[in-house]
Amino acid sequence: MSHDISIEASGDRNQLVLPPSNRDYRQGSLNAKVVLVEYGDYQCPQCGELHALIKTIHEQIDVTFPEENHLCFVFRQFPQPQIYPQAKKAAEAALAAGAQGQFWQMHNILFDHQQALGNGYLVEYANRLGLNIPQFLREMTRHVHVDRINQDIESGLRSGVTTAPALFVNGDRYVSRWNMEQLMAVITTANP
């Protein structure tokens, strides 16, 4: 019961203020029945658990609703460098890979190797993906993608996000338990 009271007290701070758009990295169509938006941090263990959960859900949705445009997943950067010192560099690496068309590939590698996010590892991952390494290093050194990260953080803060992970389902903050059954139920019964 106290859970419901806390939701009511926070009011519209549980609404996504910046709707998903073509500016976002996403898997699926923006006009899908269910649009999940995660604010995440590549070094945060809970974000790693949610990453695995969402990958499994994606696979199940593809099997359960093969003909439908059912799910779109958007990932926005919400590094927490005060807790996870390598999170912001990892976010920059994901966006630098994205500039070369490899965002989701780098995204998956970063979550698969959360304990190894130092600069040398990031270059190794970029090399493994076949990225243009001079371009990758130039973007990392010049912090080309910091403004984009700051925009994601700002939109998260305006939506009431204070820590990662934070998940929104069709614009509403998901506040239930982080488990397969509950999240799958919300996704399969959500209304657009």
C-alpha angles and dihedrals in degrees: 000000000000087000091064092048092054091052092051093046092054092053117184093356083097092066125096106243098192110053117217112269143165088283089071128084104239145166110220135011124312089229093058118133090247124033116190118196118191126191102204147171121214095217098046112104093213089054088052090054091048090049090057091045094051092047090054092046091050090054093048093046090051089054096041097044104025096155098040133086089231110145138035120179122201123188120201125186118251105161116182102204092171087067102022111035096193097046097094094048089049090051089051090050092052091051093044088053088047090056085062094046096260104101098125093043091054091041090058094045092051092052092044090053103036092148093056109056101128120128094263091053092048090055090046090053091048089051091048089055091051094243123165095265098199090053091045092050093045091053092046094047093047093043089231093168100046093099090055091050090049090050090053091048091048093050089048093051091048088053092053097261111150100161139016137285100048120160131195124195112202089337097312122109113250106226103164126099120305098240136119098248097049097042092045090051091052092048096047094047100038119122119220 
